[in-house]
Amino acid sequence: MKQKVFIILLGIFTVTTVWAQQERKYIREGNRNYEKKEYNKADIQYRKALEKNNNSFEAKFNIGDALYQQKKYQEAAQQFQSISNLARNKKEKAKVFHNMGNAFLQAHQQVAQADTNGFLQKSIDAYKMALKNNPEDMDTKYNLSYALKMLKKQQQQQKQNKNKQNKKNQDKKKQDKQKQQNKQNQDKKKQDQKQQQQKKQQQQKKQQQQKQQQAQQKKQKMSKEDAARLLKALQQNENKLQKKLKKQKSQKVKVEKDW
């Protein structure tokens, strides 16, 4: 039994040794591609090394660098984030967070004003973590200072944009208010004109009615005068007729006397 166990352990050790050698082989090949700036090929070699040793910190770290050089900054930042807890000492942690800060900073510059994920702030936080693990790293200090200046500039720009937007909103509000006032003035003017027109029409109607009444009254007056003249004429005719009858009657009696 002891011999069999020894053979099994020896076999496991042999396989592990072979995988480790293959892992190192792919990492070295990837490093050569990286130096030649063949970053895509380097990425492939590092991932092959990772297939041989899924816990290879060096392979995972180098994949982050290869992604960064391919300008895949968000992917690179995520890669460094995924290995931040795998670092074996403060020096490695400092390198991971430094490169993570660089990746987030480049991701921020890549998306510019559309940085809704807060890449700039994440880069600052990463640099601070790097300095926490290696306070003397001058490159990280410089990059942190640069990122902080960018953040300050961004905040100032956001403030200016906010002020511009507020002014724009105020101007629009004033314009809307002025338009509303102009509309009210126009409506009032139209209403006044309408009232004046109605008043004028009423006056014209009243004048027309007065003229009609005056014409009617005049007509009625003329009718009375005509009736009076007619009556007078009839009376005059009647008087003439009566006189004539009387005269005729008087003449007839006289003739009878002659008889």
ChimeraX attribute file (.defattr): number of C-alpha atoms within 10 A of each C-alpha:
attribute: neighborCount
match mode: 1-to-1
recipient: residues
	/A:1	6
	/A:2	7
	/A:3	8
	/A:4	9
	/A:5	10
	/A:6	11
	/A:7	12
	/A:8	12
	/A:9	12
	/A:10	12
	/A:11	12
	/A:12	12
	/A:13	12
	/A:14	12
	/A:15	12
	/A:16	14
	/A:17	12
	/A:18	13
	/A:19	16
	/A:20	16
	/A:21	14
	/A:22	17
	/A:23	24
	/A:24	19
	/A:25	16
	/A:26	22
	/A:27	25
	/A:28	16
	/A:29	17
	/A:30	28
	/A:31	21
	/A:32	16
	/A:33	19
	/A:34	20
	/A:35	10
	/A:36	11
	/A:37	14
	/A:38	16
	/A:39	22
	/A:40	16
	/A:41	18
	/A:42	27
	/A:43	24
	/A:44	18
	/A:45	26
	/A:46	28
	/A:47	22
	/A:48	19
	/A:49	27
	/A:50	20
	/A:51	15
	/A:52	18
	/A:53	17
	/A:54	13
	/A:55	13
	/A:56	19
	/A:57	17
	/A:58	17
	/A:59	25
	/A:60	22
	/A:61	23
	/A:62	23
	/A:63	26
	/A:64	29
	/A:65	25
	/A:66	26
	/A:67	21
	/A:68	23
	/A:69	17
	/A:70	15
	/A:71	15
	/A:72	17
	/A:73	24
	/A:74	19
	/A:75	17
	/A:76	27
	/A:77	29
	/A:78	14
	/A:79	22
	/A:80	26
	/A:81	17
	/A:82	14
	/A:83	18
	/A:84	18
	/A:85	11
	/A:86	17
	/A:87	16
	/A:88	10
	/A:89	10
	/A:90	14
	/A:91	12
	/A:92	19
	/A:93	23
	/A:94	25
	/A:95	22
	/A:96	28
	/A:97	27
	/A:98	27
	/A:99	25
	/A:100	31
	/A:101	30
	/A:102	26
	/A:103	32
	/A:104	26
	/A:105	27
	/A:106	21
	/A:107	25
	/A:108	23
	/A:109	16
	/A:110	16
	/A:111	12
	/A:112	12
	/A:113	10
	/A:114	10
	/A:115	13
	/A:116	10
	/A:117	11
	/A:118	13
	/A:119	23
	/A:120	26
	/A:121	18
	/A:122	19
	/A:123	28
	/A:124	24
	/A:125	16
	/A:126	27
	/A:127	29
	/A:128	20
	/A:129	19
	/A:130	28
	/A:131	22
	/A:132	15
	/A:133	18
	/A:134	18
	/A:135	13
	/A:136	11
	/A:137	15
	/A:138	11
	/A:139	12
	/A:140	25
	/A:141	17
	/A:142	12
	/A:143	18
	/A:144	24
	/A:145	14
	/A:146	14
	/A:147	20
	/A:148	16
	/A:149	12
	/A:150	16
	/A:151	15
	/A:152	12
	/A:153	12
	/A:154	14
	/A:155	12
	/A:156	12
	/A:157	12
	/A:158	13
	/A:159	12
	/A:160	12
	/A:161	12
	/A:162	12
	/A:163	12
	/A:164	12
	/A:165	12
	/A:166	12
	/A:167	12
	/A:168	12
	/A:169	12
	/A:170	12
	/A:171	12
	/A:172	12
	/A:173	12
	/A:174	12
	/A:175	12
	/A:176	12
	/A:177	12
	/A:178	12
	/A:179	12
	/A:180	12
	/A:181	12
	/A:182	12
	/A:183	12
	/A:184	12
	/A:185	12
	/A:186	12
	/A:187	12
	/A:188	12
	/A:189	12
	/A:190	12
	/A:191	12
	/A:192	12
	/A:193	12
	/A:194	12
	/A:195	12
	/A:196	12
	/A:197	12
	/A:198	12
	/A:199	12
	/A:200	12
	/A:201	12
	/A:202	12
	/A:203	12
	/A:204	12
	/A:205	12
	/A:206	12
	/A:207	12
	/A:208	12
	/A:209	12
	/A:210	12
	/A:211	12
	/A:212	12
	/A:213	12
	/A:214	12
	/A:215	12
	/A:216	12
	/A:217	12
	/A:218	12
	/A:219	12
	/A:220	12
	/A:221	12
	/A:222	12
	/A:223	12
	/A:224	12
	/A:225	12
	/A:226	12
	/A:227	12
	/A:228	12
	/A:229	12
	/A:230	12
	/A:231	12
	/A:232	12
	/A:233	12
	/A:234	12
	/A:235	12
	/A:236	12
	/A:237	12
	/A:238	12
	/A:239	12
	/A:240	12
	/A:241	12
	/A:242	12
	/A:243	12
	/A:244	12
	/A:245	12
	/A:246	12
	/A:247	11
	/A:248	11
	/A:249	11
	/A:250	11
	/A:251	11
	/A:252	12
	/A:253	11
	/A:254	10
	/A:255	9
	/A:256	8
	/A:257	7
	/A:258	7
	/A:259	6
